[in-house]
Amino acid sequence: MTVQNLGTKTTLLSLSASDVVTATANRTGVDLVDYEGDIMAVLDAEAGGSGITYAVKIQDSADNSTFGDVSGLAFTTTTANTALTETLRINSDEVKRYIRAVITVAGGTGAGALSVVALGSKKYG
């Protein structure tokens, strides 16, 4: 997908702030009620250490309380001790009102920093 004319309505959404991740975590929901169209989510994960892998997916919710997996919205699981940068396209019309990042940490010992941010356009400028 080619992004053209982001304009003044495009904002940055933090789904998981850049931080060292040592354990599996459900991040806080982000309200999409003011957004329309495609939202580009970006995972930026550094190498996590000996045997550490990260599986990051996006879940949605109608009430910001009960979340469920969304088909096709999972990043590639990182290979042990390997960095990864990847994008996912989220159609705001096809997910529920709230989305969040879910991070599953598995394998060996160590930790690495990762973040998940998204770019979305607001309905009204």
Sequence and secondary structure as in RCSB ss.txt:
>XXXX:A:sequence
MTVQNLGTKTTLLSLSASDVVTATANRTGVDLVDYEGDIMAVLDAEAGGSGITYAVKIQDSADNSTFGDVSGLAF
TTTTANTALTETLRINSDEVKRYIRAVITVAGGTGAGALSVVALGSKKYG
>XXXX:A:secstr
      TTTEEEEEEEEEEEE S EE   EE TTEEEEEEEEEEE   STT EEEEEEEEESSSSS EEEEEEE 
    TT  EEEEEEEETTTS SEEEEEEEEESSS  EEEEEEEEEEES  
